[in-house]
Amino acid sequence: MRAQHERSVPEVVQDIIGNLQEILRSEFRLAKTEIKEDAAEAAKPIMMLGVGLLLGVYALGLLLLAAVYGLALIMAMWSAALLVSAAVAIIAVVLVNLARSGLKRVSVKPDRLIASLQENVRWAKKQTS
């Protein structure tokens, strides 16, 4: 007869699997909480950024219209509109290229989750060896 503190291999494996399942559930809860916290923290600044961008677009449109009218005093209206449009298109291409290169450097990895998962993998390997 076995002593009370001895367990069979299937029981130990079952406990390990149960622990791993609980760890994975905890990791998913952590990831969900981390994403919610980040989203809540970013909500107000994103809203202000959106309103600011919208107002900026209107201001830029009015400024470009004023530039077209100003140039129309010294050249034909169509050529003034064409000149302003070409200048805006060049600026837009430069800004889009700068933004693309900047976005390539942005990391959206959940760092705490990754570190925790790596720690759990090390723990699981230690338990099974």
Buried (B, 14 or more C-beta within 10 A) or exposed (E): EEEEEEEEEEEEEEEEEEBBEEBEEEBEEBBEEBEEEEEEEEEEEEEEEEEEEEEEEEEEEEEBEEBBEEBBEEEEEEEBBBBBEEEEEEEEEEEEEEEEEEEEEEEEEBEEBEEBBEEBEEEBEEEEE
